Amino acid sequence: MPSQRSGGNSVHRVARPRVKAPARTFGESADWSDHHGCEGLYANKPLDLLRCLRPLQWLKCVLLFAATFFAWLDPAQNLPGAVELQERLGLAVVAFALIASAAYIVNDVCDLKADARDPLRKGRPLAARRVSIGAAIPLAVVCLAAGLGAAWFHGHRFGGHALLWVALAYAALQPLYSLWAKRVAEVGAVIVALGFVARAAAGAFAVDVRLSPWLLLCVFLLTFFVALCKRRAAHFEKGAKMPSAAEGRILDLAVGLGAAATLATYTLYTLASETIALYGTDHLVWTVPLVLLGLCRCLRLTYAERRAANPERLLFDPALLGLVLAWAIACALIVRL
């Protein structure tokens, strides 16, 4: 035991063993959303980077085929040949899938801490701390550049840059949603609906067919309704309470209003003189019950089964998929036969 004499007094010092500080972990970081000096803690595995792109959400690009489907029903429309049609739609799907993936990454970065506390979203690679911001941001930039590049190449290959302008408008909407609009339920739902309208419009521009305002209006109202259902179901899934009872009632009324507006608009579309003249039949009105059943199924998934908060559950619901397929077959049979 070492000692030190000072002024006739002995001062004894006890040697304390130095304990090597353990490596800093994510949970022990003061602020793990700050990735400065912490990049080595993230694996950034290729599979996790792929999951950041949310490939299941690419199924939303099926809306790009809506204009082609209705153009196929219309004998007056001149669709391109099979090979060219595949090239046109393929480039459009690639463009919007990549731009959407870039938007998902930016949204996850903005909601990093909130997602880590959310039971539904804590498994996402960024929230689960398997992918760093230093890897996610460059990935988003690459996806955005590649998506816009695909839209530009479509215009260069087939002439006209309408698809590129729609893709740019869609890309510009995403930061607005991530930074502000999603905090207000109705405004966020409008931005989401406009994104789906952009997909529908891009599908028409991609194959150079007539763009029906009825199609855009129906797409807007339907996706506005589904976005509100997702927001309402999220509160059930998380067990969170509304800021006030009035806020919950307002959102419930907005969901009902969206469903009613969607059904009324589609009904008016089937009975419109323009639609009857276009397809040569007034029997499309008999597909209205299928649309009504689809809306009711969405409401059941929202309020009874509480599954609408997860888009994957909504997209892969067997009953809903069956109704969509039945509606498409009914429309094709009525118009073609």
C-alpha positions as CSV (number, residue, x, y, z in Angstrom):
1,M,0.0,0.0,0.0
2,P,1.7,3.2,-1.0
3,S,2.0,6.1,1.4
4,Q,3.0,9.8,1.1
5,R,4.4,11.8,4.0
6,S,3.4,15.5,4.2
7,G,3.9,17.7,7.2
8,G,4.6,14.7,9.5
9,N,1.3,13.1,8.6
10,S,1.0,10.0,6.6
11,V,-1.5,9.9,3.8
12,H,-2.4,6.5,2.7
13,R,-3.9,5.9,-0.7
14,V,-5.7,2.7,-1.6
15,A,-5.0,1.6,-5.1
16,R,-8.3,1.0,-6.9
17,P,-8.3,-1.4,-9.8
18,R,-9.3,0.2,-13.1
19,V,-12.2,-1.4,-14.7
20,K,-12.2,-1.2,-18.5
21,A,-15.4,0.5,-19.7
22,P,-17.5,-1.8,-21.8
23,A,-18.2,-0.9,-25.4
24,R,-21.1,1.5,-25.7
25,T,-24.3,-0.3,-26.8
26,F,-27.4,1.2,-28.5
27,G,-29.5,1.1,-25.3
28,E,-26.7,2.8,-23.3
29,S,-26.2,5.6,-25.8
30,A,-27.4,9.0,-24.5
31,D,-29.0,9.7,-27.9
32,W,-28.7,6.8,-30.3
33,S,-30.4,8.7,-33.1
34,D,-27.2,10.7,-33.3
35,H,-25.0,8.3,-35.3
36,H,-21.8,10.4,-35.0
37,G,-19.1,8.0,-33.9
38,C,-21.5,5.1,-33.7
39,E,-21.5,3.7,-37.2
40,G,-19.5,0.7,-36.2
41,L,-22.4,-0.4,-34.0
42,Y,-24.7,-1.0,-37.0
43,A,-24.5,-4.2,-39.1
44,N,-26.0,-2.6,-42.2
45,K,-26.6,-6.1,-43.7
46,P,-27.8,-6.2,-47.3
47,L,-31.1,-7.9,-46.2
48,D,-31.8,-5.2,-43.7
49,L,-31.0,-2.5,-46.3
50,L,-33.5,-4.3,-48.6
51,R,-36.1,-4.2,-45.8
52,C,-35.6,-0.4,-45.5
53,L,-37.0,-0.2,-49.1
54,R,-40.3,-1.9,-47.9
55,P,-40.6,-4.1,-51.0
56,L,-44.1,-5.3,-49.9
57,Q,-45.3,-1.7,-50.4
58,W,-44.4,-2.0,-54.1
59,L,-47.7,-3.7,-54.5
60,K,-49.3,-0.3,-54.4
61,C,-47.9,0.2,-57.9
62,V,-50.6,-2.1,-59.2
63,L,-52.6,1.1,-59.5
64,L,-50.4,2.0,-62.4
65,F,-52.3,-0.7,-64.4
66,A,-55.7,0.9,-63.7
67,A,-55.7,3.1,-66.8
68,T,-54.5,0.2,-68.9
69,F,-57.4,-2.0,-67.6
70,F,-60.0,0.6,-68.4
71,A,-58.4,1.4,-71.8
72,W,-58.6,-2.4,-72.6
73,L,-62.3,-2.2,-71.8
74,D,-62.8,0.7,-74.2
75,P,-62.7,-0.6,-77.9
76,A,-61.9,3.0,-79.1
77,Q,-58.6,3.1,-77.2
78,N,-55.5,2.0,-79.1
79,L,-53.1,0.3,-76.7
80,P,-49.5,-0.3,-77.7
81,G,-48.4,-3.8,-78.6
82,A,-47.7,-6.4,-75.9
83,V,-43.9,-5.9,-75.8
84,E,-44.0,-2.2,-75.9
85,L,-46.8,-2.2,-73.3
86,Q,-44.7,-4.2,-71.0
87,E,-41.7,-1.9,-71.5
88,R,-43.8,1.2,-70.8
89,L,-45.5,-0.1,-67.7
90,G,-42.3,-1.8,-66.5
91,L,-40.4,1.5,-66.5
92,A,-43.3,3.3,-64.8
93,V,-43.5,0.7,-62.0
94,V,-39.7,0.8,-61.5
95,A,-39.7,4.6,-61.3
96,F,-42.5,4.8,-58.7
97,A,-41.4,1.8,-56.7
98,L,-37.9,3.3,-56.2
99,I,-39.2,6.8,-55.5
100,A,-41.6,5.4,-52.9
101,S,-38.8,3.4,-51.3
102,A,-36.7,6.6,-51.0
103,A,-39.7,8.3,-49.3
104,Y,-40.1,5.4,-46.9
105,I,-36.5,5.7,-45.8
106,V,-36.8,9.4,-45.2
107,N,-40.0,8.9,-43.3
108,D,-38.3,6.2,-41.1
109,V,-35.4,8.6,-40.4
110,C,-37.8,11.4,-39.4
111,D,-39.7,9.0,-37.0
112,L,-36.6,7.1,-35.7
113,K,-37.3,7.5,-32.0
114,A,-41.1,7.3,-32.2
115,D,-40.9,4.1,-34.2
116,A,-38.5,2.5,-31.7
117,R,-41.3,2.9,-29.0
118,D,-44.1,1.8,-31.3
119,P,-45.0,-1.9,-31.0
120,L,-45.9,-2.1,-34.7
121,R,-42.9,-0.2,-36.1
122,K,-40.1,-1.1,-33.8
123,G,-39.1,-4.0,-36.0
124,R,-38.1,-1.8,-38.9
125,P,-34.4,-1.9,-39.6
126,L,-33.8,1.7,-38.7
127,A,-35.9,1.6,-35.5
128,A,-34.4,-1.7,-34.5
129,R,-30.9,-0.2,-35.0
130,R,-29.7,-2.7,-37.5
131,V,-29.2,0.0,-40.2
132,S,-27.5,3.4,-39.6
133,I,-28.6,6.7,-40.9
134,G,-25.2,7.0,-42.6
135,A,-26.2,4.0,-44.8
136,A,-29.9,4.8,-45.1
137,I,-29.6,8.3,-46.5
138,P,-27.3,7.5,-49.4
139,L,-29.6,4.5,-50.2
140,A,-32.5,6.9,-50.3
141,V,-30.6,9.3,-52.6
142,V,-29.7,6.4,-55.0
143,C,-33.3,5.1,-55.1
144,L,-34.6,8.6,-55.8
145,A,-32.1,9.2,-58.6
146,A,-32.7,5.8,-60.1
147,G,-36.5,6.3,-60.0
148,L,-36.3,9.7,-61.7
149,G,-33.8,8.3,-64.1
150,A,-36.2,5.5,-65.1
151,A,-39.0,8.1,-65.6
152,W,-36.7,10.2,-67.8
153,F,-35.6,7.2,-69.8
154,H,-39.3,6.4,-70.4
155,G,-39.7,9.8,-72.0
156,H,-36.5,9.5,-74.0
157,R,-37.5,6.0,-75.2
158,F,-41.1,6.6,-76.1
159,G,-41.4,10.4,-76.4
160,G,-42.9,12.9,-74.0
161,H,-41.9,13.5,-70.4
162,A,-45.4,13.5,-68.8
163,L,-44.4,10.5,-66.6
164,L,-41.3,12.4,-65.4
165,W,-43.3,15.4,-64.4
166,V,-45.8,13.3,-62.5
167,A,-42.9,11.4,-60.8
168,L,-41.3,14.7,-59.8
169,A,-44.6,15.9,-58.3
170,Y,-45.0,12.6,-56.4
171,A,-41.4,12.9,-55.0
172,A,-42.1,16.5,-53.9
173,L,-45.1,15.4,-51.9
174,Q,-43.2,12.9,-49.8
175,P,-41.1,15.3,-47.6
176,L,-44.3,17.4,-47.0
177,Y,-46.0,14.3,-45.6
178,S,-43.0,13.1,-43.5
179,L,-42.2,16.5,-42.0
180,W,-45.7,17.9,-41.4
181,A,-48.8,16.5,-43.0
182,K,-48.9,13.2,-41.2
183,R,-49.3,14.9,-37.9
184,V,-52.8,16.0,-38.9
185,A,-55.0,13.0,-39.8
186,E,-57.1,14.6,-42.5
187,V,-54.2,16.5,-44.2
188,G,-52.0,13.4,-44.1
189,A,-54.8,11.3,-45.7
190,V,-55.1,13.9,-48.5
191,I,-51.4,13.8,-49.2
192,V,-51.5,10.0,-49.3
193,A,-54.5,10.1,-51.6
194,L,-52.7,12.5,-53.9
195,G,-49.8,10.1,-54.1
196,F,-52.1,7.3,-55.3
197,V,-53.7,9.7,-57.8
198,A,-50.2,10.4,-59.1
199,R,-49.7,6.7,-59.6
200,A,-53.0,6.4,-61.5
201,A,-52.1,9.4,-63.7
202,A,-48.6,8.0,-64.3
203,G,-50.2,4.7,-65.5
204,A,-52.2,6.6,-68.1
205,F,-49.3,8.7,-69.3
206,A,-47.0,5.7,-69.4
207,V,-49.1,3.9,-72.0
208,D,-50.4,7.1,-73.6
209,V,-54.1,6.6,-73.1
210,R,-56.9,9.0,-72.2
211,L,-57.0,10.0,-68.6
212,S,-60.5,9.8,-67.1
213,P,-61.2,12.4,-64.4
214,W,-63.7,9.9,-63.0
215,L,-60.9,7.5,-62.4
216,L,-58.8,10.1,-60.6
217,L,-61.7,11.2,-58.4
218,C,-62.6,7.6,-57.5
219,V,-58.9,6.8,-56.7
220,F,-58.6,9.9,-54.6
221,L,-61.7,9.3,-52.5
222,L,-61.0,5.6,-52.0
223,T,-57.4,6.0,-50.9
224,F,-58.4,9.0,-48.7
225,F,-60.9,6.7,-47.0
226,V,-58.3,3.9,-46.6
227,A,-55.7,6.3,-45.2
228,L,-58.2,7.4,-42.6
229,C,-59.0,3.8,-41.7
230,K,-55.3,3.1,-41.2
231,R,-55.0,6.1,-38.9
232,R,-58.0,5.2,-36.9
233,A,-57.0,1.5,-36.5
234,A,-53.5,2.6,-35.5
235,H,-54.9,3.9,-32.2
236,F,-56.5,0.6,-31.4
237,E,-53.3,-1.3,-32.3
238,K,-51.1,0.8,-30.1
239,G,-53.6,1.2,-27.3
240,A,-53.2,4.9,-27.6
241,K,-55.9,7.3,-26.7
242,M,-57.1,10.2,-28.8
243,P,-56.0,13.6,-27.7
244,S,-59.7,14.2,-26.9
245,A,-63.0,12.5,-27.3
246,A,-64.0,15.1,-29.9
247,E,-60.9,14.2,-31.9
248,G,-61.9,10.6,-32.0
249,R,-65.5,11.4,-33.1
250,I,-64.2,13.7,-35.8
251,L,-62.0,11.0,-37.2
252,D,-64.8,8.5,-37.1
253,L,-67.1,10.9,-39.0
254,A,-64.3,11.5,-41.5
255,V,-64.0,7.8,-42.1
256,G,-67.8,7.5,-42.7
257,L,-67.8,10.5,-44.9
258,G,-64.9,9.1,-47.0
259,A,-66.8,5.8,-47.4
260,A,-70.0,7.5,-48.4
261,A,-68.3,9.9,-50.9
262,T,-66.4,7.0,-52.5
263,L,-69.6,4.9,-53.0
264,A,-71.6,7.9,-54.3
265,T,-68.9,8.9,-56.7
266,Y,-68.5,5.4,-58.1
267,T,-72.3,5.1,-58.5
268,L,-72.5,8.3,-60.3
269,Y,-69.7,7.2,-62.6
270,T,-71.5,4.0,-63.6
271,L,-74.6,6.0,-64.4
272,A,-73.0,9.0,-66.2
273,S,-73.9,9.4,-69.8
274,E,-70.2,9.7,-70.7
275,T,-69.6,6.2,-69.2
276,I,-72.6,4.6,-70.9
277,A,-71.5,6.1,-74.2
278,L,-67.9,5.0,-73.7
279,Y,-68.5,1.4,-72.9
280,G,-71.9,1.0,-74.6
281,T,-73.7,-0.3,-71.6
282,D,-75.5,1.0,-68.4
283,H,-75.0,-2.3,-66.6
284,L,-71.8,-1.3,-64.8
285,V,-74.1,0.0,-62.0
286,W,-74.5,-3.7,-61.0
287,T,-70.9,-3.7,-59.7
288,V,-71.9,-1.1,-57.1
289,P,-72.7,-3.8,-54.5
290,L,-69.2,-5.2,-54.8
291,V,-67.8,-1.8,-54.1
292,L,-70.1,-1.4,-51.1
293,L,-69.0,-4.8,-49.7
294,G,-65.4,-3.8,-50.1
295,L,-65.9,-0.6,-48.2
296,C,-67.7,-2.5,-45.4
297,R,-64.8,-5.0,-45.3
298,C,-62.4,-2.1,-44.8
299,L,-64.6,-0.8,-41.9
300,R,-64.6,-4.2,-40.3
301,L,-60.9,-4.5,-40.6
302,T,-60.6,-1.1,-39.0
303,Y,-63.1,-1.3,-36.1
304,A,-63.8,-5.0,-35.4
305,E,-60.6,-6.9,-36.4
306,R,-58.3,-3.9,-35.9
307,R,-56.0,-4.9,-38.8
308,A,-56.2,-1.9,-41.0
309,A,-53.3,-0.2,-39.2
310,N,-50.8,-2.5,-41.0
311,P,-51.0,-1.9,-44.7
312,E,-49.7,-5.4,-45.4
313,R,-52.6,-7.0,-43.6
314,L,-55.0,-4.8,-45.6
315,L,-53.4,-5.6,-48.9
316,F,-53.3,-9.4,-48.3
317,D,-56.8,-9.7,-46.7
318,P,-58.3,-12.7,-48.6
319,A,-61.9,-11.3,-48.5
320,L,-60.8,-7.9,-49.8
321,L,-58.7,-9.4,-52.5
322,G,-61.6,-11.7,-53.5
323,L,-63.9,-8.7,-53.8
324,V,-61.4,-6.7,-55.9
325,L,-61.0,-9.7,-58.2
326,A,-64.8,-10.2,-58.5
327,W,-65.2,-6.5,-59.3
328,A,-62.6,-6.7,-62.1
329,I,-64.1,-9.8,-63.6
330,A,-67.6,-8.4,-63.4
331,C,-66.5,-5.2,-65.1
332,A,-64.8,-7.1,-67.9
333,L,-67.7,-9.4,-68.5
334,I,-70.3,-6.6,-68.5
335,V,-68.3,-4.5,-71.0
336,R,-67.0,-7.2,-73.2
337,L,-70.2,-9.3,-73.4
